[in-house]
């Protein structure tokens, strides 16, 4: 069971990392328009490439998890991604996170612990 927790934590870290990279990419891309220059900027953006790699790694790991573990245990553990998202909001984007959201994170972790039992 500990192996499942570690694998899902890595998988959700890749997903959250992909979301962070996607937000960074979108922040630097020009305003959307139907021009060749815009699509060239999208196609050559390193942040988007890193985002795709992160999402791809998460998908491959998720396929492995689905093959080897019960879905009823694996899927709820993906809620760990919320924790990684909160950490990224603070460390990468400098956002302040209110106390009520931390209570929510604690409840999510508690729920994951019940699932693992």
N, CA, C and O atoms as CSV, one atom per row, in Angstrom:
chain,resi,resn,atom,element,x,y,z
A,1,UNK,N,N,0.819,-1.198,0.000
A,1,UNK,CA,C,0.000,0.000,0.000
A,1,UNK,C,C,0.860,1.259,0.000
A,1,UNK,O,O,0.514,2.261,-0.625
A,2,UNK,N,N,1.992,1.194,0.713
A,2,UNK,CA,C,2.901,2.335,0.739
A,2,UNK,C,C,3.440,2.611,-0.670
A,2,UNK,O,O,3.656,3.763,-1.045
A,3,UNK,N,N,3.650,1.553,-1.433
A,3,UNK,CA,C,4.129,1.698,-2.813
A,3,UNK,C,C,3.114,2.482,-3.652
A,3,UNK,O,O,3.488,3.342,-4.450
A,4,UNK,N,N,1.839,2.178,-3.465
A,4,UNK,CA,C,0.791,2.914,-4.183
A,4,UNK,C,C,0.829,4.395,-3.818
A,4,UNK,O,O,0.741,5.256,-4.693
A,5,UNK,N,N,0.960,4.689,-2.533
A,5,UNK,CA,C,1.001,6.082,-2.088
A,5,UNK,C,C,2.177,6.830,-2.724
A,5,UNK,O,O,2.026,7.964,-3.180
A,6,UNK,N,N,3.332,6.195,-2.751
A,6,UNK,CA,C,4.523,6.833,-3.350
A,6,UNK,C,C,4.307,7.063,-4.844
A,6,UNK,O,O,4.595,8.147,-5.351
A,7,UNK,N,N,3.802,6.054,-5.551
A,7,UNK,CA,C,3.584,6.194,-6.996
A,7,UNK,C,C,2.558,7.280,-7.313
A,7,UNK,O,O,2.752,8.074,-8.234
A,8,UNK,N,N,1.475,7.313,-6.553
A,8,UNK,CA,C,0.451,8.341,-6.799
A,8,UNK,C,C,0.993,9.721,-6.441
A,8,UNK,O,O,0.677,10.699,-7.119
A,9,UNK,N,N,1.796,9.815,-5.398
A,9,UNK,CA,C,2.388,11.108,-5.041
A,9,UNK,C,C,3.287,11.609,-6.168
A,9,UNK,O,O,3.261,12.794,-6.498
A,10,UNK,N,N,4.073,10.726,-6.754
A,10,UNK,CA,C,4.934,11.119,-7.886
A,10,UNK,C,C,4.078,11.509,-9.084
A,10,UNK,O,O,4.349,12.509,-9.749
A,11,UNK,N,N,3.053,10.724,-9.354
A,11,UNK,CA,C,2.174,10.994,-10.495
A,11,UNK,C,C,1.462,12.334,-10.342
A,11,UNK,O,O,1.382,13.109,-11.295
A,12,UNK,N,N,0.947,12.606,-9.146
A,12,UNK,CA,C,0.255,13.881,-8.942
A,12,UNK,C,C,1.238,15.051,-8.919
A,12,UNK,O,O,0.874,16.171,-9.276
A,13,UNK,N,N,2.476,14.801,-8.502
A,13,UNK,CA,C,3.493,15.853,-8.568
A,13,UNK,C,C,3.777,16.212,-10.027
A,13,UNK,O,O,3.943,17.387,-10.356
A,14,UNK,N,N,3.834,15.204,-10.902
A,14,UNK,CA,C,3.997,15.480,-12.331
A,14,UNK,C,C,2.802,16.267,-12.875
A,14,UNK,O,O,2.981,17.201,-13.657
A,15,UNK,N,N,1.596,15.898,-12.470
A,15,UNK,CA,C,0.410,16.631,-12.941
A,15,UNK,C,C,0.412,18.076,-12.460
A,15,UNK,O,O,0.169,18.999,-13.238
A,16,UNK,N,N,0.685,18.264,-11.181
A,16,UNK,CA,C,0.723,19.626,-10.642
A,16,UNK,C,C,1.852,20.419,-11.295
A,16,UNK,O,O,1.687,21.598,-11.609
A,17,UNK,N,N,2.995,19.773,-11.497
A,17,UNK,CA,C,4.105,20.439,-12.186
A,17,UNK,C,C,3.728,20.849,-13.593
A,17,UNK,O,O,4.099,21.930,-14.050
A,18,UNK,N,N,2.988,19.989,-14.285
A,18,UNK,CA,C,2.516,20.331,-15.626
A,18,UNK,C,C,1.600,21.537,-15.606
A,18,UNK,O,O,1.675,22.389,-16.491
A,19,UNK,N,N,0.733,21.618,-14.603
A,19,UNK,CA,C,-0.170,22.766,-14.491
A,19,UNK,C,C,0.604,24.052,-14.211
A,19,UNK,O,O,0.284,25.108,-14.756
A,20,UNK,N,N,1.620,23.955,-13.360
A,20,UNK,CA,C,2.458,25.126,-13.066
A,20,UNK,C,C,3.171,25.585,-14.336
A,20,UNK,O,O,3.198,26.775,-14.647
A,21,UNK,N,N,3.744,24.635,-15.062
A,21,UNK,CA,C,4.437,24.975,-16.308
A,21,UNK,C,C,3.475,25.563,-17.336
A,21,UNK,O,O,3.841,26.474,-18.079
A,22,UNK,N,N,2.251,25.048,-17.381
A,22,UNK,CA,C,1.249,25.594,-18.299
A,22,UNK,C,C,0.903,27.032,-17.940
A,22,UNK,O,O,0.774,27.879,-18.824
A,23,UNK,N,N,0.755,27.311,-16.655
A,23,UNK,CA,C,0.465,28.694,-16.240
A,23,UNK,C,C,1.627,29.618,-16.574
A,23,UNK,O,O,1.416,30.740,-17.034
A,24,UNK,N,N,2.855,29.153,-16.345
A,24,UNK,CA,C,4.027,29.965,-16.701
A,24,UNK,C,C,4.079,30.221,-18.215
A,24,UNK,O,O,4.406,31.324,-18.654
A,25,UNK,N,N,3.758,29.209,-18.988
A,25,UNK,CA,C,3.758,29.370,-20.447
A,25,UNK,C,C,2.699,30.370,-20.888
A,25,UNK,O,O,2.966,31.237,-21.720
A,26,UNK,N,N,1.506,30.253,-20.335
A,26,UNK,CA,C,0.423,31.138,-20.751
A,26,UNK,C,C,0.680,32.577,-20.339
A,26,UNK,O,O,0.221,33.505,-21.006
A,27,UNK,N,N,1.406,32.773,-19.253
A,27,UNK,CA,C,1.702,34.129,-18.803
A,27,UNK,C,C,2.636,34.851,-19.761
A,27,UNK,O,O,2.572,36.076,-19.873
A,28,UNK,N,N,3.499,34.121,-20.453
A,28,UNK,CA,C,4.462,34.777,-21.328
A,28,UNK,C,C,4.040,34.785,-22.799
A,28,UNK,O,O,4.620,35.517,-23.601
A,29,UNK,N,N,3.046,33.986,-23.158
A,29,UNK,CA,C,2.593,33.982,-24.550
A,29,UNK,C,C,1.817,35.256,-24.867
A,29,UNK,O,O,1.172,35.829,-23.988
A,30,UNK,N,N,1.878,35.692,-26.102
A,30,UNK,CA,C,1.097,36.884,-26.472
A,30,UNK,C,C,-0.403,36.576,-26.449
A,30,UNK,O,O,-0.809,35.417,-26.368
A,31,UNK,N,N,-1.203,37.618,-26.520
A,31,UNK,CA,C,-2.652,37.459,-26.556
A,31,UNK,C,C,-3.041,36.586,-27.742
A,31,UNK,O,O,-2.472,36.707,-28.827
A,32,UNK,N,N,-4.021,35.701,-27.524
A,32,UNK,CA,C,-4.421,34.761,-28.574
A,32,UNK,C,C,-4.936,35.484,-29.808
A,32,UNK,O,O,-5.711,36.436,-29.719
A,33,UNK,N,N,-4.488,35.011,-30.952
A,33,UNK,CA,C,-5.069,35.417,-32.232
A,33,UNK,C,C,-4.800,34.317,-33.248
A,33,UNK,O,O,-3.981,33.429,-33.012
A,34,UNK,N,N,-5.485,34.380,-34.364
A,34,UNK,CA,C,-5.394,33.333,-35.378
A,34,UNK,C,C,-4.285,33.617,-36.382
A,34,UNK,O,O,-4.491,33.484,-37.588
A,35,UNK,N,N,-3.137,33.998,-35.905
A,35,UNK,CA,C,-2.043,34.315,-36.819
A,35,UNK,C,C,-0.967,33.226,-36.761
A,35,UNK,O,O,-0.854,32.481,-35.788
A,36,UNK,N,N,-0.192,33.166,-37.828
A,36,UNK,CA,C,0.925,32.229,-37.890
A,36,UNK,C,C,1.934,32.547,-36.781
A,36,UNK,O,O,2.491,31.635,-36.169
A,37,UNK,N,N,2.166,33.820,-36.524
A,37,UNK,CA,C,3.136,34.218,-35.497
A,37,UNK,C,C,2.737,33.696,-34.125
A,37,UNK,O,O,3.588,33.251,-33.355
A,38,UNK,N,N,1.440,33.750,-33.815
A,38,UNK,CA,C,0.991,33.250,-32.515
A,38,UNK,C,C,1.237,31.750,-32.402
A,38,UNK,O,O,1.784,31.284,-31.403
A,39,UNK,N,N,0.833,30.985,-33.430
A,39,UNK,CA,C,0.998,29.534,-33.366
A,39,UNK,C,C,2.464,29.127,-33.419
A,39,UNK,O,O,2.833,28.083,-32.880
A,40,UNK,N,N,3.291,29.921,-34.049
A,40,UNK,CA,C,4.726,29.669,-34.026
A,40,UNK,C,C,5.272,29.885,-32.617
A,40,UNK,O,O,6.116,29.121,-32.149
A,41,UNK,N,N,4.789,30.927,-31.945
A,41,UNK,CA,C,5.211,31.190,-30.569
A,41,UNK,C,C,4.791,30.033,-29.648
A,41,UNK,O,O,5.547,29.636,-28.761
A,42,UNK,N,N,3.598,29.503,-29.863
A,42,UNK,CA,C,3.122,28.372,-29.058
A,42,UNK,C,C,3.968,27.134,-29.332
A,42,UNK,O,O,4.369,26.433,-28.403
A,43,UNK,N,N,4.238,26.868,-30.602
A,43,UNK,CA,C,4.964,25.658,-30.983
A,43,UNK,C,C,6.421,25.678,-30.536
A,43,UNK,O,O,7.033,24.619,-30.392
A,44,UNK,N,N,6.974,26.836,-30.320
A,44,UNK,CA,C,8.389,26.928,-29.935
A,44,UNK,C,C,8.590,27.333,-28.479
A,44,UNK,O,O,9.699,27.691,-28.082
A,45,UNK,N,N,7.534,27.279,-27.689
A,45,UNK,CA,C,7.624,27.695,-26.297
A,45,UNK,C,C,8.176,26.547,-25.444
A,45,UNK,O,O,7.600,25.460,-25.420
A,46,UNK,N,N,9.273,26.783,-24.758
A,46,UNK,CA,C,9.915,25.757,-23.944
A,46,UNK,C,C,9.082,25.399,-22.727
A,46,UNK,O,O,9.097,24.249,-22.290
A,47,UNK,N,N,8.360,26.351,-22.174
A,47,UNK,CA,C,7.505,26.055,-21.027
A,47,UNK,C,C,6.407,25.069,-21.421
A,47,UNK,O,O,6.083,24.158,-20.659
A,48,UNK,N,N,5.841,25.251,-22.602
A,48,UNK,CA,C,4.801,24.322,-23.067
A,48,UNK,C,C,5.383,22.941,-23.347
A,48,UNK,O,O,4.729,21.930,-23.091
A,49,UNK,N,N,6.596,22.891,-23.867
A,49,UNK,CA,C,7.250,21.600,-24.087
A,49,UNK,C,C,7.455,20.880,-22.760
A,49,UNK,O,O,7.153,19.693,-22.641
A,50,UNK,N,N,7.959,21.586,-21.780
A,50,UNK,CA,C,8.164,20.993,-20.451
A,50,UNK,C,C,6.829,20.555,-19.845
A,50,UNK,O,O,6.748,19.517,-19.188
A,51,UNK,N,N,5.794,21.348,-20.070
A,51,UNK,CA,C,4.453,20.996,-19.596
A,51,UNK,C,C,4.004,19.680,-20.220
A,51,UNK,O,O,3.505,18.800,-19.519
A,52,UNK,N,N,4.175,19.541,-21.517
A,52,UNK,CA,C,3.782,18.314,-22.210
A,52,UNK,C,C,4.564,17.107,-21.711
A,52,UNK,O,O,4.002,16.023,-21.551
A,53,UNK,N,N,5.844,17.286,-21.466
A,53,UNK,CA,C,6.662,16.190,-20.939
A,53,UNK,C,C,6.171,15.785,-19.553
A,53,UNK,O,O,6.082,14.596,-19.243
A,54,UNK,N,N,5.858,16.767,-18.727
A,54,UNK,CA,C,5.365,16.482,-17.384
A,54,UNK,C,C,4.023,15.752,-17.432
A,54,UNK,O,O,3.826,14.770,-16.718
A,55,UNK,N,N,3.108,16.226,-18.265
A,55,UNK,CA,C,1.817,15.548,-18.413
A,55,UNK,C,C,1.997,14.141,-18.988
A,55,UNK,O,O,1.307,13.208,-18.576
A,56,UNK,N,N,2.915,13.990,-19.929
A,56,UNK,CA,C,3.177,12.674,-20.503
A,56,UNK,C,C,3.704,11.698,-19.464
A,56,UNK,O,O,3.270,10.547,-19.412
A,57,UNK,N,N,4.639,12.152,-18.636
A,57,UNK,CA,C,5.181,11.294,-17.578
A,57,UNK,C,C,4.083,10.905,-16.591
A,57,UNK,O,O,4.016,9.758,-16.147
A,58,UNK,N,N,3.223,11.865,-16.252
A,58,UNK,CA,C,2.120,11.577,-15.338
A,58,UNK,C,C,1.179,10.539,-15.938
A,58,UNK,O,O,0.690,9.658,-15.231
A,59,UNK,N,N,0.927,10.639,-17.225
A,59,UNK,CA,C,0.026,9.701,-17.890
A,59,UNK,C,C,0.609,8.297,-17.916
A,59,UNK,O,O,-0.097,7.331,-17.627
A,60,UNK,N,N,1.881,8.170,-18.256
A,60,UNK,CA,C,2.522,6.850,-18.291
A,60,UNK,C,C,2.505,6.224,-16.894
A,60,UNK,O,O,2.213,5.037,-16.751
A,61,UNK,N,N,2.810,7.003,-15.884
A,61,UNK,CA,C,2.794,6.483,-14.524
A,61,UNK,C,C,1.371,6.104,-14.106
A,61,UNK,O,O,1.170,5.103,-13.419
A,62,UNK,N,N,0.396,6.898,-14.517
A,62,UNK,CA,C,-0.999,6.582,-14.198
A,62,UNK,C,C,-1.422,5.266,-14.856
A,62,UNK,O,O,-2.156,4.484,-14.253
A,63,UNK,N,N,-0.970,5.019,-16.075
A,63,UNK,CA,C,-1.274,3.744,-16.738
A,63,UNK,C,C,-0.729,2.569,-15.929
A,63,UNK,O,O,-1.399,1.549,-15.771
A,64,UNK,N,N,0.485,2.723,-15.423
A,64,UNK,CA,C,1.079,1.677,-14.596
A,64,UNK,C,C,0.267,1.468,-13.325
A,64,UNK,O,O,0.004,0.333,-12.929
A,65,UNK,N,N,-0.128,2.566,-12.687
A,65,UNK,CA,C,-0.907,2.482,-11.448
A,65,UNK,C,C,-2.235,1.776,-11.701
A,65,UNK,O,O,-2.635,0.908,-10.925
A,66,UNK,N,N,-2.916,2.141,-12.777
A,66,UNK,CA,C,-4.201,1.521,-13.095
A,66,UNK,C,C,-4.060,0.026,-13.361
A,66,UNK,O,O,-4.955,-0.753,-13.032
A,67,UNK,N,N,-2.959,-0.367,-13.945
A,67,UNK,CA,C,-2.729,-1.780,-14.261
A,67,UNK,C,C,-2.485,-2.615,-13.003
A,67,UNK,O,O,-2.876,-3.781,-12.953
A,68,UNK,N,N,-1.848,-2.035,-11.997
A,68,UNK,CA,C,-1.372,-2.834,-10.875
A,68,UNK,C,C,-2.085,-2.609,-9.539
A,68,UNK,O,O,-1.816,-3.338,-8.585
A,69,UNK,N,N,-2.980,-1.632,-9.439
A,69,UNK,CA,C,-3.621,-1.331,-8.168
A,69,UNK,C,C,-5.123,-1.162,-8.351
A,69,UNK,O,O,-5.575,-0.825,-9.445
A,70,UNK,N,N,-5.905,-1.391,-7.297
A,70,UNK,CA,C,-7.356,-1.196,-7.388
A,70,UNK,C,C,-7.690,0.284,-7.647
A,70,UNK,O,O,-7.137,1.182,-7.012
A,71,UNK,N,N,-8.582,0.502,-8.570
A,71,UNK,CA,C,-9.000,1.861,-8.931
A,71,UNK,C,C,-9.608,2.581,-7.736
A,71,UNK,O,O,-9.408,3.783,-7.563
A,72,UNK,N,N,-10.353,1.843,-6.906
A,72,UNK,CA,C,-11.024,2.458,-5.758
A,72,UNK,C,C,-10.039,2.994,-4.726
A,72,UNK,O,O,-10.408,3.842,-3.914
A,73,UNK,N,N,-8.802,2.521,-4.740
A,73,UNK,CA,C,-7.774,3.060,-3.854
A,73,UNK,C,C,-6.933,4.114,-4.560
A,73,UNK,O,O,-6.577,5.132,-3.966
A,74,UNK,N,N,-6.617,3.871,-5.817
A,74,UNK,CA,C,-5.701,4.755,-6.539
A,74,UNK,C,C,-6.328,6.113,-6.859
A,74,UNK,O,O,-5.716,7.154,-6.618
A,75,UNK,N,N,-7.535,6.102,-7.396
A,75,UNK,CA,C,-8.111,7.354,-7.879
A,75,UNK,C,C,-8.316,8.394,-6.777
A,75,UNK,O,O,-7.963,9.556,-6.982
A,76,UNK,N,N,-8.868,8.032,-5.625
A,76,UNK,CA,C,-9.033,9.066,-4.582
A,76,UNK,C,C,-7.706,9.674,-4.125
A,76,UNK,O,O,-7.673,10.821,-3.680
A,77,UNK,N,N,-6.634,8.928,-4.229
A,77,UNK,CA,C,-5.340,9.460,-3.801
A,77,UNK,C,C,-4.823,10.561,-4.720
A,77,UNK,O,O,-3.899,11.287,-4.353
A,78,UNK,N,N,-5.402,10.693,-5.897
A,78,UNK,CA,C,-4.975,11.779,-6.784
A,78,UNK,C,C,-5.326,13.145,-6.186
A,78,UNK,O,O,-4.865,14.175,-6.676
A,79,UNK,N,N,-6.137,13.150,-5.134
A,79,UNK,CA,C,-6.434,14.401,-4.432
A,79,UNK,C,C,-5.181,14.996,-3.808
A,79,UNK,O,O,-5.185,16.161,-3.409
A,80,UNK,N,N,-4.111,14.218,-3.719
A,80,UNK,CA,C,-2.839,14.757,-3.236
A,80,UNK,C,C,-2.351,15.902,-4.125
A,80,UNK,O,O,-1.558,16.737,-3.691
A,81,UNK,N,N,-2.820,15.935,-5.347
A,81,UNK,CA,C,-2.451,17.017,-6.256
A,81,UNK,C,C,-2.828,18.389,-5.719
A,81,UNK,O,O,-2.168,19.381,-6.029
A,82,UNK,N,N,-3.884,18.453,-4.916
A,82,UNK,CA,C,-4.278,19.729,-4.318
A,82,UNK,C,C,-3.183,20.258,-3.398
A,82,UNK,O,O,-2.943,21.464,-3.333
A,83,UNK,N,N,-2.530,19.358,-2.696
A,83,UNK,CA,C,-1.443,19.762,-1.802
A,83,UNK,C,C,-0.295,20.348,-2.606
A,83,UNK,O,O,0.243,21.401,-2.265
A,84,UNK,N,N,0.076,19.651,-3.683
A,84,UNK,CA,C,1.164,20.148,-4.533
A,84,UNK,C,C,0.792,21.484,-5.164
A,84,UNK,O,O,1.643,22.358,-5.329
A,85,UNK,N,N,-0.475,21.638,-5.514
A,85,UNK,CA,C,-0.923,22.904,-6.080
A,85,UNK,C,C,-0.813,24.057,-5.094
A,85,UNK,O,O,-0.422,25.165,-5.462
A,86,UNK,N,N,-1.158,23.793,-3.849
A,86,UNK,CA,C,-1.044,24.839,-2.825
A,86,UNK,C,C,0.411,25.225,-2.592
A,86,UNK,O,O,0.738,26.404,-2.465
A,87,UNK,N,N,1.271,24.229,-2.539
A,87,UNK,CA,C,2.700,24.501,-2.341
A,87,UNK,C,C,3.241,25.308,-3.515
A,87,UNK,O,O,4.005,26.253,-3.319
A,88,UNK,N,N,2.850,24.941,-4.735
A,88,UNK,CA,C,3.308,25.675,-5.919
A,88,UNK,C,C,2.779,27.107,-5.919
A,88,UNK,O,O,3.491,28.030,-6.314
A,89,UNK,N,N,1.546,27.295,-5.482
A,89,UNK,CA,C,0.976,28.648,-5.423
A,89,UNK,C,C,1.833,29.551,-4.549
A,89,UNK,O,O,2.032,30.725,-4.860
A,90,UNK,N,N,2.336,28.997,-3.460
A,90,UNK,CA,C,3.164,29.786,-2.535
A,90,UNK,C,C,4.573,29.964,-3.080
A,90,UNK,O,O,5.072,31.086,-3.163
A,91,UNK,N,N,5.217,28.856,-3.453
A,91,UNK,CA,C,6.638,28.902,-3.815
A,91,UNK,C,C,6.908,29.479,-5.201
A,91,UNK,O,O,7.884,30.202,-5.396
A,92,UNK,N,N,6.046,29.161,-6.161
A,92,UNK,CA,C,6.304,29.589,-7.542
A,92,UNK,C,C,5.641,30.924,-7.852
A,92,UNK,O,O,6.248,31.796,-8.474
A,93,UNK,N,N,4.390,31.080,-7.416
A,93,UNK,CA,C,3.634,32.268,-7.801
A,93,UNK,C,C,3.542,33.319,-6.704
A,93,UNK,O,O,2.990,34.395,-6.929
A,94,UNK,N,N,4.072,33.026,-5.526
A,94,UNK,CA,C,4.089,33.994,-4.444
A,94,UNK,C,C,2.717,34.359,-3.907
A,94,UNK,O,O,2.533,35.455,-3.378
A,95,UNK,N,N,1.765,33.471,-4.034
A,95,UNK,CA,C,0.414,33.749,-3.551
A,95,UNK,C,C,0.334,33.526,-2.048
A,95,UNK,O,O,1.076,32.720,-1.487
A,96,UNK,N,N,-0.561,34.240,-1.414
A,96,UNK,CA,C,-0.814,33.979,-0.001
A,96,UNK,C,C,-2.025,33.040,0.071
A,96,UNK,O,O,-3.020,33.227,-0.630
A,97,UNK,N,N,-1.914,32.051,0.920
A,97,UNK,CA,C,-2.970,31.050,1.046
A,97,UNK,C,C,-3.645,31.241,2.397
A,97,UNK,O,O,-2.994,31.141,3.437
A,98,UNK,N,N,-4.953,31.518,2.386
A,98,UNK,CA,C,-5.657,31.736,3.653
A,98,UNK,C,C,-5.748,30.456,4.496
A,98,UNK,O,O,-5.632,29.341,3.989
A,99,UNK,N,N,-5.956,30.660,5.777
A,99,UNK,CA,C,-6.029,29.565,6.742
A,99,UNK,C,C,-7.118,28.556,6.370
A,99,UNK,O,O,-6.929,27.354,6.553
A,100,UNK,N,N,-8.236,29.023,5.857
A,100,UNK,CA,C,-9.335,28.110,5.516
A,100,UNK,C,C,-8.923,27.108,4.445
A,100,UNK,O,O,-9.374,25.962,4.466
A,101,UNK,N,N,-8.079,27.522,3.516
A,101,UNK,CA,C,-7.603,26.577,2.497
A,101,UNK,C,C,-6.682,25.532,3.103
A,101,UNK,O,O,-6.686,24.375,2.682
A,102,UNK,N,N,-5.890,25.937,4.095
A,102,UNK,CA,C,-5.021,24.967,4.775
A,102,UNK,C,C,-5.860,23.936,5.521
A,102,UNK,O,O,-5.486,22.765,5.591
A,103,UNK,N,N,-6.990,24.362,6.076
A,103,UNK,CA,C,-7.898,23.407,6.718
A,103,UNK,C,C,-8.390,22.404,5.686
A,103,UNK,O,O,-8.470,21.207,5.964
A,104,UNK,N,N,-8.717,22.889,4.506
A,104,UNK,CA,C,-9.135,22.007,3.429
A,104,UNK,C,C,-8.062,21.000,3.054
A,104,UNK,O,O,-8.361,19.829,2.819
A,105,UNK,N,N,-6.821,21.444,2.996
A,105,UNK,CA,C,-5.706,20.548,2.680
A,105,UNK,C,C,-5.558,19.483,3.763
A,105,UNK,O,O,-5.329,18.312,3.460
A,106,UNK,N,N,-5.688,19.890,5.020
A,106,UNK,CA,C,-5.595,18.929,6.125
A,106,UNK,C,C,-6.710,17.885,6.018
A,106,UNK,O,O,-6.475,16.700,6.256
A,107,UNK,N,N,-7.907,18.318,5.665
A,107,UNK,CA,C,-9.012,17.365,5.493
A,107,UNK,C,C,-8.749,16.418,4.326
A,107,UNK,O,O,-9.077,15.233,4.404
A,108,UNK,N,N,-8.165,16.927,3.254
A,108,UNK,CA,C,-7.823,16.071,2.117
A,108,UNK,C,C,-6.799,15.017,2.529
A,108,UNK,O,O,-6.948,13.843,2.190
A,109,UNK,N,N,-5.767,15.426,3.254
A,109,UNK,CA,C,-4.748,14.481,3.719
A,109,UNK,C,C,-5.383,13.442,4.643
A,109,UNK,O,O,-5.066,12.256,4.556
A,110,UNK,N,N,-6.271,13.885,5.521
A,110,UNK,CA,C,-6.943,12.942,6.410
A,110,UNK,C,C,-7.776,11.946,5.605
A,110,UNK,O,O,-7.788,10.754,5.911
A,111,UNK,N,N,-8.461,12.424,4.594
A,111,UNK,CA,C,-9.237,11.541,3.735
A,111,UNK,C,C,-8.362,10.522,3.020
A,111,UNK,O,O,-8.734,9.356,2.891
A,112,UNK,N,N,-7.203,10.966,2.557
A,112,UNK,CA,C,-6.264,10.047,1.899
A,112,UNK,C,C,-5.771,8.993,2.885
A,112,UNK,O,O,-5.568,7.840,2.506
A,113,UNK,N,N,-5.581,9.371,4.124
A,113,UNK,CA,C,-5.138,8.409,5.137
A,113,UNK,C,C,-6.217,7.363,5.380
A,113,UNK,O,O,-5.911,6.184,5.556
A,114,UNK,N,N,-7.487,7.790,5.392
A,114,UNK,CA,C,-8.574,6.818,5.556
A,114,UNK,C,C,-8.654,5.860,4.367
A,114,UNK,O,O,-8.944,4.676,4.537
A,115,UNK,N,N,-8.403,6.362,3.195
A,115,UNK,CA,C,-8.420,5.512,2.005
A,115,UNK,C,C,-7.323,4.461,2.077
A,115,UNK,O,O,-7.518,3.319,1.661
A,116,UNK,N,N,-6.182,4.848,2.601
A,116,UNK,CA,C,-5.031,3.937,2.661
A,116,UNK,C,C,-5.234,2.850,3.724
A,116,UNK,O,O,-4.579,1.811,3.652
A,117,UNK,N,N,-6.099,3.051,4.685
A,117,UNK,CA,C,-6.320,2.051,5.752
A,117,UNK,C,C,-7.128,0.891,5.251
A,117,UNK,O,O,-7.408,-0.039,6.006
